[in-house]
Amino acid sequence: MISLQNVTKTYKNGVTALEAVSIEIEKGEFVFVVGPSGSGKSTTLRLLLREEEPSTGEVFVAGKNVVRLSSLGGIPKLRRNIGCVFQDFKLLQDKTVFENVSFALEVIGKPKHVIDTRVPEILDYVGLGEKLNNYPDELSGGEQQRVSIARACVNRPLVLLADEPTGNLDPNTSVDIMRLLDKVNKIGTTVVMATHDQAIVDAMRKRVIELDKGKVVRDQSRGVYS
Amino acid sequence: MAFAAMSTAFIALFLFGLALIIAREINLVIEAVTGNVQVAVYLSDPVKTDTVTRIQSELQQLPAVASVEYENKDEACARAKQLFESNPAITENVPCDVYPASFRVTLADTAQYAQITAALSCEPDPTTHDITCTEPGVLKVLDFRDILDRLSAITRVLRNGVLFIAVIMLVSATVLVANTLRMGMFARRKEIGIMRLVGATNWRIRVPFLIEGLVEALVGAALAIITLFLVKVFVVDQLRGRIVWLPLIRNGDVLAITPWILIAAAGVAIVAGTIGIRRFLDV
């Protein structure tokens, strides 16, 4: 599903974020990417989204070489197959829960009847079936992250990328969010999650890829944080 | 900001239209004064058919002459009536009979004007500066080259001056519209970021902003067109009839330049759209 082959990424300012990294992730896997700040976790996720291009090496997502995609059609199409969740939720404050999720379908041109069935369905799935018409600032952090997960999953992506999704949440809420991500993974979505949260990684017992200074220093199935 | 963009677009397009209208007005004056010919050979009454054919062939044989057109008395009268349409005092009181028949000559080489006067054995009258001719049937020859040259020099200066200001204003309008688009995109950068993440195409993201730019430019164009009509009604129409010899632009002239104003507005919108959203182009 995801393949990084000997990828090096050097930014324009000379910083080398990744150095000769090779990672293979199969369909349906749940993978933690761990490591200290500046180790290359975010760069890895940005490469998968084709927000950055590798300096050398190849990146494949869902069988496509992302470097070769055109910005006119190829890259948007790639991103429709990838859901994204962030530490800061990235919700639009002036839109309701329903509108935040439906926005993701509207802007890729989905017809109204698809939106009207899928959005309540996914919000029900993440446990927010009762809060369709609330605004983000009326929700708790955990609930806002659920909205963000609903938005990431509403178009049924093959891959879900999560960048520190529990970074702003208290431990109990974090556990709830992890249960939800696990649930999304169980229905076949490949989940890649960058995190600092040791307790969560240790509790989940999933594959762990550890990065340090841009290199893969550990790749362990059913691993712990360190 | 949108208001600034719109009002600059309005002023720019208004000046642009004004330049075009001035050019049309001056063309009308030239037409009125010279009938758009460089040299006119007037025939004395009564006009005889054989005189007409003889002088026509004589003129056509001259190497300096590009074309010769004969205008009989009726045609001369009709043209005068059309020219002074807005001055019934002239058209009603001057009988058709006074308008002389003429040959309207366009020169291939304006410097060789003397060929015509020589062929018709004409000489300038030292007191009136009219050119009178001894050739039978020829009343006099009028040389419009000098007037034409001066008029077109004035036209050029006036029109170019206004056009120059209009171009500067059009550039400012473009920059302001571009800036408005950019600020709009900046205000909605979070929304745009999410659109990109979920896989909206570039065009899907840009089109609303391009439409906004187009609307601003077109509102400016509409205001400019309305103002030009107001100028026509409240300035030009007030002059009508006061200066007898002066032909003035009509509604049709204003109408004729509106497509150019709309084209200029579309140009402003396209250029502003291209530079305004460039920074947000990269996916």
Interface residues (C-beta under 8 A of the other chain):
Chain A: L49 R50 S71 L72 G73 I75 P76 K77 L78 R79 R80 N81 C84 K90 L92 F103 A104 V107 I108 G109 R151 N155
Chain B: K190 E191 G193 I194 M195 R196 L197 V198 G199 A200 T201 N202 R204 I205 D282 V283
